[in-house]
Structures are given as C-alpha cells and as structure tokens.
C-alpha cells in the first residue's frame, strides 16, 4: 500500500427513507474515515480498509460531492504502517 495517501474524516449527509410514515424525516449526518483514492468534481472515493493476504482488494466508499459537509485531514502519529 502507498503510505503517502491522505488520511481524512469525511462528514456527510446520508439519505433517510421511511415507508408509510407520517413522520417528518430528515437526512442523517454520518462520517467515514479513510485514505483518499480519488477526488473529482462528482465524488470522493476513500479506501477504508486493506487486506494483507496477497490479494489487492480493499474496502471502499464513494461519497457524492453534494452530500459532503466537511473534510478534516487526519494525521497518524505512530508507526502505523510498520510491521
């Protein structure tokens, strides 16, 4: 894994749905932490988990830019990537 990727906490608004309700529902504020894989005008894609079993798979989330409330840069202050 490339350790120069930017680690961030993204606060974003999520869709809420409730069928057959009389309640006034509103979007839910959520947050995700991960390393930025791609940042463009349409969306932000984060790696949220990696696997060390020789397969190049990762857990990811993609968040539409219109849903993002804020992005906070995070810093790892230990030897996080050292084995």
BELGIDA-V776874 format. One record per pair of residues at least 6 apart in sequence whose C-alpha atoms are under 6 Angstrom apart, sorted by the first residue. I is the first residue (numbers start at 1). GAP is how many residues later the second one is. D is the distance in whole Angstrom. If there is no record, write none. Layout:
I&GAP&D + I&GAP&D
This chain:
5&30&6 + 6&29&5 + 6&30&6 + 7&27&6 + 7&28&4 + 7&67&5 + 8&25&6 + 8&26&6 + 8&64&6 + 8&65&5 + 8&66&5 + 9&23&6 + 9&24&4 + 9&62&6 + 9&63&5 + 10&21&5 + 10&22&5 + 10&61&5 + 11&19&6 + 11&20&4 + 11&58&5 + 11&59&5 + 12&17&6 + 12&18&5 + 12&19&6 + 12&55&5 + 12&56&4 + 12&57&5 + 13&14&6 + 13&15&6 + 13&16&5 + 13&54&5 + 14&13&6 + 14&14&5 + 15&12&5 + 16&11&5 + 34&12&5 + 34&13&5 + 34&14&4 + 35&11&5 + 35&12&5 + 36&10&5 + 37&8&5 + 37&9&5 + 38&6&6 + 38&7&5 + 42&23&6 + 43&20&5 + 43&21&4 + 43&22&5 + 44&18&6 + 44&19&5 + 45&16&6 + 45&17&4 + 46&14&5 + 46&15&5 + 47&12&6 + 47&13&5 + 48&11&5 + 48&12&5 + 49&9&6 + 49&10&5 + 50&8&5
